Amino acid sequence: MNAAGVVAFALFLIGAALFLAQLWLQPWSPDTFLKLAATDGVLLGVAVVVAFLARERRESERLRNRRELD
């Protein structure tokens, strides 16, 4: 798993922890929690897109370097 995948998984876990903390402990106001959750979601989306683009780039390089396609 590459670094972007690890970051995406960590952001997912952070989002789950935020949700459970708000559900049981309510440490933030609803507005603050919404901002935290939205920020986590946007960062998670960016990490997933970066991981996808990195994987596609590696696969394209692999195909470009193969001589069997000529």
PyMOL Python script that loads the backbone (N, CA, C, O; Angstrom):
from pymol import cmd

cmd.read_pdbstr("""\
ATOM      1  N   MET A   1       0.851  -1.172   0.000  1.00  0.00           N
ATOM      2  CA  MET A   1       0.000   0.000   0.000  1.00  0.00           C
ATOM      3  C   MET A   1       0.896   1.235   0.000  1.00  0.00           C
ATOM      4  O   MET A   1       1.856   1.313   0.767  1.00  0.00           O
ATOM      5  N   ASN A   2       0.583   2.183  -0.851  1.00  0.00           N
ATOM      6  CA  ASN A   2       1.412   3.379  -0.937  1.00  0.00           C
ATOM      7  C   ASN A   2       1.033   4.392   0.143  1.00  0.00           C
ATOM      8  O   ASN A   2       0.086   4.184   0.903  1.00  0.00           O
ATOM      9  N   ALA A   3       1.780   5.481   0.196  1.00  0.00           N
ATOM     10  CA  ALA A   3       1.585   6.483   1.247  1.00  0.00           C
ATOM     11  C   ALA A   3       0.198   7.111   1.180  1.00  0.00           C
ATOM     12  O   ALA A   3      -0.418   7.357   2.217  1.00  0.00           O
ATOM     13  N   ALA A   4      -0.298   7.373  -0.021  1.00  0.00           N
ATOM     14  CA  ALA A   4      -1.626   7.985  -0.148  1.00  0.00           C
ATOM     15  C   ALA A   4      -2.712   7.047   0.371  1.00  0.00           C
ATOM     16  O   ALA A   4      -3.693   7.505   0.956  1.00  0.00           O
ATOM     17  N   GLY A   5      -2.552   5.759   0.167  1.00  0.00           N
ATOM     18  CA  GLY A   5      -3.512   4.793   0.699  1.00  0.00           C
ATOM     19  C   GLY A   5      -3.497   4.752   2.214  1.00  0.00           C
ATOM     20  O   GLY A   5      -4.546   4.635   2.848  1.00  0.00           O
ATOM     21  N   VAL A   6      -2.312   4.847   2.795  1.00  0.00           N
ATOM     22  CA  VAL A   6      -2.188   4.859   4.249  1.00  0.00           C
ATOM     23  C   VAL A   6      -2.827   6.124   4.815  1.00  0.00           C
ATOM     24  O   VAL A   6      -3.530   6.067   5.823  1.00  0.00           O
ATOM     25  N   VAL A   7      -2.585   7.265   4.169  1.00  0.00           N
ATOM     26  CA  VAL A   7      -3.176   8.524   4.613  1.00  0.00           C
ATOM     27  C   VAL A   7      -4.693   8.465   4.508  1.00  0.00           C
ATOM     28  O   VAL A   7      -5.392   8.924   5.411  1.00  0.00           O
ATOM     29  N   ALA A   8      -5.210   7.908   3.420  1.00  0.00           N
ATOM     30  CA  ALA A   8      -6.660   7.800   3.250  1.00  0.00           C
ATOM     31  C   ALA A   8      -7.265   6.917   4.347  1.00  0.00           C
ATOM     32  O   ALA A   8      -8.313   7.249   4.900  1.00  0.00           O
ATOM     33  N   PHE A   9      -6.618   5.810   4.659  1.00  0.00           N
ATOM     34  CA  PHE A   9      -7.125   4.934   5.715  1.00  0.00           C
ATOM     35  C   PHE A   9      -7.088   5.634   7.071  1.00  0.00           C
ATOM     36  O   PHE A   9      -8.017   5.501   7.867  1.00  0.00           O
ATOM     37  N   ALA A  10      -6.013   6.380   7.332  1.00  0.00           N
ATOM     38  CA  ALA A  10      -5.909   7.119   8.597  1.00  0.00           C
ATOM     39  C   ALA A  10      -7.004   8.179   8.695  1.00  0.00           C
ATOM     40  O   ALA A  10      -7.588   8.365   9.762  1.00  0.00           O
ATOM     41  N   LEU A  11      -7.287   8.874   7.596  1.00  0.00           N
ATOM     42  CA  LEU A  11      -8.352   9.877   7.603  1.00  0.00           C
ATOM     43  C   LEU A  11      -9.718   9.231   7.803  1.00  0.00           C
ATOM     44  O   LEU A  11     -10.592   9.809   8.451  1.00  0.00           O
ATOM     45  N   PHE A  12      -9.903   8.048   7.256  1.00  0.00           N
ATOM     46  CA  PHE A  12     -11.149   7.319   7.489  1.00  0.00           C
ATOM     47  C   PHE A  12     -11.315   6.992   8.963  1.00  0.00           C
ATOM     48  O   PHE A  12     -12.394   7.171   9.529  1.00  0.00           O
ATOM     49  N   LEU A  13     -10.240   6.510   9.585  1.00  0.00           N
ATOM     50  CA  LEU A  13     -10.297   6.187  11.011  1.00  0.00           C
ATOM     51  C   LEU A  13     -10.534   7.431  11.864  1.00  0.00           C
ATOM     52  O   LEU A  13     -11.267   7.376  12.852  1.00  0.00           O
ATOM     53  N   ILE A  14      -9.925   8.537  11.490  1.00  0.00           N
ATOM     54  CA  ILE A  14     -10.146   9.788  12.211  1.00  0.00           C
ATOM     55  C   ILE A  14     -11.604  10.211  12.099  1.00  0.00           C
ATOM     56  O   ILE A  14     -12.203  10.654  13.079  1.00  0.00           O
ATOM     57  N   GLY A  15     -12.176  10.076  10.904  1.00  0.00           N
ATOM     58  CA  GLY A  15     -13.584  10.420  10.720  1.00  0.00           C
ATOM     59  C   GLY A  15     -14.499   9.547  11.556  1.00  0.00           C
ATOM     60  O   GLY A  15     -15.472  10.036  12.129  1.00  0.00           O
ATOM     61  N   ALA A  16     -14.196   8.260  11.631  1.00  0.00           N
ATOM     62  CA  ALA A  16     -15.000   7.355  12.454  1.00  0.00           C
ATOM     63  C   ALA A  16     -14.875   7.720  13.930  1.00  0.00           C
ATOM     64  O   ALA A  16     -15.862   7.691  14.664  1.00  0.00           O
ATOM     65  N   ALA A  17     -13.668   8.060  14.363  1.00  0.00           N
ATOM     66  CA  ALA A  17     -13.464   8.446  15.758  1.00  0.00           C
ATOM     67  C   ALA A  17     -14.192   9.754  16.078  1.00  0.00           C
ATOM     68  O   ALA A  17     -14.773   9.899  17.154  1.00  0.00           O
ATOM     69  N   LEU A  18     -14.158  10.703  15.140  1.00  0.00           N
ATOM     70  CA  LEU A  18     -14.894  11.959  15.335  1.00  0.00           C
ATOM     71  C   LEU A  18     -16.385  11.690  15.496  1.00  0.00           C
ATOM     72  O   LEU A  18     -17.037  12.231  16.390  1.00  0.00           O
ATOM     73  N   PHE A  19     -16.909  10.848  14.620  1.00  0.00           N
ATOM     74  CA  PHE A  19     -18.336  10.541  14.660  1.00  0.00           C
ATOM     75  C   PHE A  19     -18.732   9.880  15.976  1.00  0.00           C
ATOM     76  O   PHE A  19     -19.714  10.272  16.607  1.00  0.00           O
ATOM     77  N   LEU A  20     -17.964   8.878  16.381  1.00  0.00           N
ATOM     78  CA  LEU A  20     -18.291   8.183  17.629  1.00  0.00           C
ATOM     79  C   LEU A  20     -18.135   9.095  18.852  1.00  0.00           C
ATOM     80  O   LEU A  20     -18.929   9.017  19.789  1.00  0.00           O
ATOM     81  N   ALA A  21     -17.125   9.947  18.843  1.00  0.00           N
ATOM     82  CA  ALA A  21     -16.953  10.887  19.958  1.00  0.00           C
ATOM     83  C   ALA A  21     -18.127  11.848  20.036  1.00  0.00           C
ATOM     84  O   ALA A  21     -18.626  12.138  21.123  1.00  0.00           O
ATOM     85  N   GLN A  22     -18.567  12.343  18.888  1.00  0.00           N
ATOM     86  CA  GLN A  22     -19.702  13.266  18.884  1.00  0.00           C
ATOM     87  C   GLN A  22     -20.985  12.550  19.284  1.00  0.00           C
ATOM     88  O   GLN A  22     -21.828  13.121  19.975  1.00  0.00           O
ATOM     89  N   LEU A  23     -21.131  11.321  18.859  1.00  0.00           N
ATOM     90  CA  LEU A  23     -22.336  10.557  19.180  1.00  0.00           C
ATOM     91  C   LEU A  23     -22.456  10.295  20.678  1.00  0.00           C
ATOM     92  O   LEU A  23     -23.538  10.440  21.247  1.00  0.00           O
ATOM     93  N   TRP A  24     -21.358   9.912  21.317  1.00  0.00           N
ATOM     94  CA  TRP A  24     -21.420   9.512  22.716  1.00  0.00           C
ATOM     95  C   TRP A  24     -21.034  10.615  23.689  1.00  0.00           C
ATOM     96  O   TRP A  24     -21.630  10.715  24.761  1.00  0.00           O
ATOM     97  N   LEU A  25     -20.064  11.437  23.351  1.00  0.00           N
ATOM     98  CA  LEU A  25     -19.548  12.411  24.307  1.00  0.00           C
ATOM     99  C   LEU A  25     -19.969  13.853  24.013  1.00  0.00           C
ATOM    100  O   LEU A  25     -20.013  14.678  24.925  1.00  0.00           O
ATOM    101  N   GLN A  26     -20.270  14.158  22.785  1.00  0.00           N
ATOM    102  CA  GLN A  26     -20.640  15.488  22.309  1.00  0.00           C
ATOM    103  C   GLN A  26     -19.647  16.563  22.751  1.00  0.00           C
ATOM    104  O   GLN A  26     -20.035  17.525  23.413  1.00  0.00           O
ATOM    105  N   PRO A  27     -18.354  16.407  22.387  1.00  0.00           N
ATOM    106  CA  PRO A  27     -17.357  17.394  22.810  1.00  0.00           C
ATOM    107  C   PRO A  27     -17.399  18.701  22.000  1.00  0.00           C
ATOM    108  O   PRO A  27     -16.825  19.702  22.429  1.00  0.00           O
ATOM    109  N   TRP A  28     -18.062  18.706  20.852  1.00  0.00           N
ATOM    110  CA  TRP A  28     -18.112  19.884  19.997  1.00  0.00           C
ATOM    111  C   TRP A  28     -19.551  20.327  19.796  1.00  0.00           C
ATOM    112  O   TRP A  28     -20.492  19.547  19.937  1.00  0.00           O
ATOM    113  N   SER A  29     -19.691  21.599  19.466  1.00  0.00           N
ATOM    114  CA  SER A  29     -21.014  22.084  19.072  1.00  0.00           C
ATOM    115  C   SER A  29     -21.334  21.483  17.706  1.00  0.00           C
ATOM    116  O   SER A  29     -20.429  21.058  16.988  1.00  0.00           O
ATOM    117  N   PRO A  30     -22.618  21.445  17.342  1.00  0.00           N
ATOM    118  CA  PRO A  30     -22.963  20.867  16.023  1.00  0.00           C
ATOM    119  C   PRO A  30     -22.277  21.567  14.856  1.00  0.00           C
ATOM    120  O   PRO A  30     -21.885  20.908  13.893  1.00  0.00           O
ATOM    121  N   ASP A  31     -22.125  22.890  14.922  1.00  0.00           N
ATOM    122  CA  ASP A  31     -21.452  23.611  13.836  1.00  0.00           C
ATOM    123  C   ASP A  31     -19.978  23.216  13.720  1.00  0.00           C
ATOM    124  O   ASP A  31     -19.470  23.005  12.619  1.00  0.00           O
ATOM    125  N   THR A  32     -19.308  23.119  14.850  1.00  0.00           N
ATOM    126  CA  THR A  32     -17.897  22.742  14.845  1.00  0.00           C
ATOM    127  C   THR A  32     -17.722  21.303  14.354  1.00  0.00           C
ATOM    128  O   THR A  32     -16.803  21.011  13.589  1.00  0.00           O
ATOM    129  N   PHE A  33     -18.602  20.414  14.794  1.00  0.00           N
ATOM    130  CA  PHE A  33     -18.506  19.025  14.338  1.00  0.00           C
ATOM    131  C   PHE A  33     -18.724  18.923  12.838  1.00  0.00           C
ATOM    132  O   PHE A  33     -18.035  18.159  12.163  1.00  0.00           O
ATOM    133  N   LEU A  34     -19.673  19.686  12.311  1.00  0.00           N
ATOM    134  CA  LEU A  34     -19.919  19.674  10.866  1.00  0.00           C
ATOM    135  C   LEU A  34     -18.682  20.138  10.106  1.00  0.00           C
ATOM    136  O   LEU A  34     -18.331  19.567   9.073  1.00  0.00           O
ATOM    137  N   LYS A  35     -18.031  21.162  10.612  1.00  0.00           N
ATOM    138  CA  LYS A  35     -16.810  21.651   9.964  1.00  0.00           C
ATOM    139  C   LYS A  35     -15.692  20.615  10.029  1.00  0.00           C
ATOM    140  O   LYS A  35     -14.976  20.408   9.049  1.00  0.00           O
ATOM    141  N   LEU A  36     -15.542  19.966  11.181  1.00  0.00           N
ATOM    142  CA  LEU A  36     -14.519  18.921  11.306  1.00  0.00           C
ATOM    143  C   LEU A  36     -14.799  17.748  10.374  1.00  0.00           C
ATOM    144  O   LEU A  36     -13.893  17.238   9.714  1.00  0.00           O
ATOM    145  N   ALA A  37     -16.057  17.327  10.324  1.00  0.00           N
ATOM    146  CA  ALA A  37     -16.421  16.192   9.474  1.00  0.00           C
ATOM    147  C   ALA A  37     -16.250  16.535   7.994  1.00  0.00           C
ATOM    148  O   ALA A  37     -15.778  15.707   7.213  1.00  0.00           O
ATOM    149  N   ALA A  38     -16.632  17.754   7.609  1.00  0.00           N
ATOM    150  CA  ALA A  38     -16.475  18.164   6.210  1.00  0.00           C
ATOM    151  C   ALA A  38     -14.998  18.243   5.829  1.00  0.00           C
ATOM    152  O   ALA A  38     -14.612  17.819   4.740  1.00  0.00           O
ATOM    153  N   THR A  39     -14.184  18.778   6.715  1.00  0.00           N
ATOM    154  CA  THR A  39     -12.748  18.861   6.449  1.00  0.00           C
ATOM    155  C   THR A  39     -12.142  17.471   6.299  1.00  0.00           C
ATOM    156  O   THR A  39     -11.354  17.226   5.385  1.00  0.00           O
ATOM    157  N   ASP A  40     -12.511  16.566   7.197  1.00  0.00           N
ATOM    158  CA  ASP A  40     -12.012  15.191   7.109  1.00  0.00           C
ATOM    159  C   ASP A  40     -12.471  14.529   5.811  1.00  0.00           C
ATOM    160  O   ASP A  40     -11.696  13.824   5.164  1.00  0.00           O
ATOM    161  N   GLY A  41     -13.715  14.752   5.434  1.00  0.00           N
ATOM    162  CA  GLY A  41     -14.225  14.161   4.194  1.00  0.00           C
ATOM    163  C   GLY A  41     -13.521  14.679   2.954  1.00  0.00           C
ATOM    164  O   GLY A  41     -13.213  13.909   2.045  1.00  0.00           O
ATOM    165  N   VAL A  42     -13.264  15.979   2.911  1.00  0.00           N
ATOM    166  CA  VAL A  42     -12.554  16.553   1.761  1.00  0.00           C
ATOM    167  C   VAL A  42     -11.133  16.018   1.690  1.00  0.00           C
ATOM    168  O   VAL A  42     -10.666  15.643   0.615  1.00  0.00           O
ATOM    169  N   LEU A  43     -10.438  15.979   2.829  1.00  0.00           N
ATOM    170  CA  LEU A  43      -9.071  15.444   2.836  1.00  0.00           C
ATOM    171  C   LEU A  43      -9.044  13.970   2.450  1.00  0.00           C
ATOM    172  O   LEU A  43      -8.131  13.523   1.756  1.00  0.00           O
ATOM    173  N   LEU A  44     -10.041  13.217   2.898  1.00  0.00           N
ATOM    174  CA  LEU A  44     -10.141  11.807   2.517  1.00  0.00           C
ATOM    175  C   LEU A  44     -10.339  11.672   1.009  1.00  0.00           C
ATOM    176  O   LEU A  44      -9.701  10.834   0.373  1.00  0.00           O
ATOM    177  N   GLY A  45     -11.207  12.482   0.443  1.00  0.00           N
ATOM    178  CA  GLY A  45     -11.425  12.449  -1.004  1.00  0.00           C
ATOM    179  C   GLY A  45     -10.162  12.787  -1.775  1.00  0.00           C
ATOM    180  O   GLY A  45      -9.860  12.138  -2.777  1.00  0.00           O
ATOM    181  N   VAL A  46      -9.421  13.789  -1.328  1.00  0.00           N
ATOM    182  CA  VAL A  46      -8.172  14.164  -1.991  1.00  0.00           C
ATOM    183  C   VAL A  46      -7.165  13.023  -1.913  1.00  0.00           C
ATOM    184  O   VAL A  46      -6.486  12.730  -2.897  1.00  0.00           O
ATOM    185  N   ALA A  47      -7.063  12.382  -0.764  1.00  0.00           N
ATOM    186  CA  ALA A  47      -6.114  11.274  -0.610  1.00  0.00           C
ATOM    187  C   ALA A  47      -6.485  10.098  -1.509  1.00  0.00           C
ATOM    188  O   ALA A  47      -5.606   9.454  -2.081  1.00  0.00           O
ATOM    189  N   VAL A  48      -7.771   9.815  -1.636  1.00  0.00           N
ATOM    190  CA  VAL A  48      -8.206   8.713  -2.505  1.00  0.00           C
ATOM    191  C   VAL A  48      -7.894   9.036  -3.973  1.00  0.00           C
ATOM    192  O   VAL A  48      -7.438   8.166  -4.715  1.00  0.00           O
ATOM    193  N   VAL A  49      -8.138  10.275  -4.387  1.00  0.00           N
ATOM    194  CA  VAL A  49      -7.842  10.664  -5.769  1.00  0.00           C
ATOM    195  C   VAL A  49      -6.347  10.596  -6.035  1.00  0.00           C
ATOM    196  O   VAL A  49      -5.934  10.126  -7.095  1.00  0.00           O
ATOM    197  N   VAL A  50      -5.528  11.056  -5.096  1.00  0.00           N
ATOM    198  CA  VAL A  50      -4.070  10.989  -5.274  1.00  0.00           C
ATOM    199  C   VAL A  50      -3.615   9.534  -5.375  1.00  0.00           C
ATOM    200  O   VAL A  50      -2.767   9.210  -6.208  1.00  0.00           O
ATOM    201  N   ALA A  51      -4.163   8.663  -4.544  1.00  0.00           N
ATOM    202  CA  ALA A  51      -3.802   7.242  -4.607  1.00  0.00           C
ATOM    203  C   ALA A  51      -4.204   6.644  -5.951  1.00  0.00           C
ATOM    204  O   ALA A  51      -3.447   5.873  -6.541  1.00  0.00           O
ATOM    205  N   PHE A  52      -5.394   6.997  -6.436  1.00  0.00           N
ATOM    206  CA  PHE A  52      -5.842   6.489  -7.734  1.00  0.00           C
ATOM    207  C   PHE A  52      -4.939   6.988  -8.857  1.00  0.00           C
ATOM    208  O   PHE A  52      -4.544   6.207  -9.722  1.00  0.00           O
ATOM    209  N   LEU A  53      -4.611   8.271  -8.855  1.00  0.00           N
ATOM    210  CA  LEU A  53      -3.756   8.819  -9.904  1.00  0.00           C
ATOM    211  C   LEU A  53      -2.356   8.213  -9.865  1.00  0.00           C
ATOM    212  O   LEU A  53      -1.763   7.964 -10.915  1.00  0.00           O
ATOM    213  N   ALA A  54      -1.829   7.975  -8.684  1.00  0.00           N
ATOM    214  CA  ALA A  54      -0.504   7.359  -8.576  1.00  0.00           C
ATOM    215  C   ALA A  54      -0.526   5.938  -9.130  1.00  0.00           C
ATOM    216  O   ALA A  54       0.403   5.520  -9.821  1.00  0.00           O
ATOM    217  N   ARG A  55      -1.600   5.194  -8.823  1.00  0.00           N
ATOM    218  CA  ARG A  55      -1.700   3.830  -9.340  1.00  0.00           C
ATOM    219  C   ARG A  55      -1.827   3.829 -10.861  1.00  0.00           C
ATOM    220  O   ARG A  55      -1.187   3.020 -11.532  1.00  0.00           O
ATOM    221  N   GLU A  56      -2.637   4.717 -11.405  1.00  0.00           N
ATOM    222  CA  GLU A  56      -2.791   4.798 -12.860  1.00  0.00           C
ATOM    223  C   GLU A  56      -1.485   5.187 -13.532  1.00  0.00           C
ATOM    224  O   GLU A  56      -1.160   4.678 -14.605  1.00  0.00           O
ATOM    225  N   ARG A  57      -0.734   6.087 -12.907  1.00  0.00           N
ATOM    226  CA  ARG A  57       0.549   6.487 -13.476  1.00  0.00           C
ATOM    227  C   ARG A  57       1.522   5.313 -13.507  1.00  0.00           C
ATOM    228  O   ARG A  57       2.217   5.103 -14.502  1.00  0.00           O
ATOM    229  N   ARG A  58       1.571   4.546 -12.413  1.00  0.00           N
ATOM    230  CA  ARG A  58       2.454   3.372 -12.385  1.00  0.00           C
ATOM    231  C   ARG A  58       2.060   2.357 -13.447  1.00  0.00           C
ATOM    232  O   ARG A  58       2.925   1.796 -14.119  1.00  0.00           O
ATOM    233  N   GLU A  59       0.763   2.114 -13.606  1.00  0.00           N
ATOM    234  CA  GLU A  59       0.307   1.150 -14.607  1.00  0.00           C
ATOM    235  C   GLU A  59       0.594   1.648 -16.018  1.00  0.00           C
ATOM    236  O   GLU A  59       0.963   0.854 -16.884  1.00  0.00           O
ATOM    237  N   SER A  60       0.435   2.933 -16.265  1.00  0.00           N
ATOM    238  CA  SER A  60       0.740   3.488 -17.584  1.00  0.00           C
ATOM    239  C   SER A  60       2.226   3.374 -17.893  1.00  0.00           C
ATOM    240  O   SER A  60       2.607   3.036 -19.013  1.00  0.00           O
ATOM    241  N   GLU A  61       3.063   3.656 -16.902  1.00  0.00           N
ATOM    242  CA  GLU A  61       4.508   3.513 -17.096  1.00  0.00           C
ATOM    243  C   GLU A  61       4.873   2.062 -17.402  1.00  0.00           C
ATOM    244  O   GLU A  61       5.708   1.794 -18.266  1.00  0.00           O
ATOM    245  N   ARG A  62       4.248   1.134 -16.693  1.00  0.00           N
ATOM    246  CA  ARG A  62       4.523  -0.276 -16.905  1.00  0.00           C
ATOM    247  C   ARG A  62       4.138  -0.691 -18.324  1.00  0.00           C
ATOM    248  O   ARG A  62       4.880  -1.417 -18.985  1.00  0.00           O
ATOM    249  N   LEU A  63       2.987  -0.232 -18.787  1.00  0.00           N
ATOM    250  CA  LEU A  63       2.560  -0.567 -20.147  1.00  0.00           C
ATOM    251  C   LEU A  63       3.435   0.102 -21.199  1.00  0.00           C
ATOM    252  O   LEU A  63       3.724  -0.493 -22.237  1.00  0.00           O
ATOM    253  N   ARG A  64       3.849   1.313 -20.939  1.00  0.00           N
ATOM    254  CA  ARG A  64       4.670   2.036 -21.886  1.00  0.00           C
ATOM    255  C   ARG A  64       6.049   1.399 -22.030  1.00  0.00           C
ATOM    256  O   ARG A  64       6.642   1.437 -23.108  1.00  0.00           O
ATOM    257  N   ASN A  65       6.554   0.822 -20.960  1.00  0.00           N
ATOM    258  CA  ASN A  65       7.890   0.231 -20.989  1.00  0.00           C
ATOM    259  C   ASN A  65       7.903  -1.187 -21.567  1.00  0.00           C
ATOM    260  O   ASN A  65       8.973  -1.708 -21.881  1.00  0.00           O
ATOM    261  N   ARG A  66       6.748  -1.812 -21.710  1.00  0.00           N
ATOM    262  CA  ARG A  66       6.711  -3.167 -22.277  1.00  0.00           C
ATOM    263  C   ARG A  66       6.898  -3.094 -23.784  1.00  0.00           C
ATOM    264  O   ARG A  66       6.305  -2.241 -24.445  1.00  0.00           O
ATOM    265  N   ARG A  67       7.698  -3.963 -24.316  1.00  0.00           N
ATOM    266  CA  ARG A  67       7.968  -3.993 -25.756  1.00  0.00           C
ATOM    267  C   ARG A  67       7.063  -4.981 -26.482  1.00  0.00           C
ATOM    268  O   ARG A  67       7.091  -5.049 -27.711  1.00  0.00           O
ATOM    269  N   GLU A  68       6.270  -5.739 -25.756  1.00  0.00           N
ATOM    270  CA  GLU A  68       5.401  -6.735 -26.370  1.00  0.00           C
ATOM    271  C   GLU A  68       4.250  -6.098 -27.136  1.00  0.00           C
ATOM    272  O   GLU A  68       3.644  -6.747 -27.988  1.00  0.00           O
ATOM    273  N   LEU A  69       3.944  -4.854 -26.848  1.00  0.00           N
ATOM    274  CA  LEU A  69       2.820  -4.199 -27.509  1.00  0.00           C
ATOM    275  C   LEU A  69       3.164  -3.720 -28.913  1.00  0.00           C
ATOM    276  O   LEU A  69       2.267  -3.467 -29.718  1.00  0.00           O
ATOM    277  N   ASP A  70       4.466  -3.591 -29.219  1.00  0.00           N
ATOM    278  CA  ASP A  70       4.877  -3.104 -30.542  1.00  0.00           C
ATOM    279  C   ASP A  70       4.683  -4.132 -31.616  1.00  0.00           C
ATOM    280  O   ASP A  70       4.982  -3.871 -32.782  1.00  0.00           O
TER     281      ASP A  70
END
""", "prot")
cmd.dss("prot")
cmd.show_as("cartoon", "prot")
cmd.util.cbc("prot")
cmd.orient("prot")
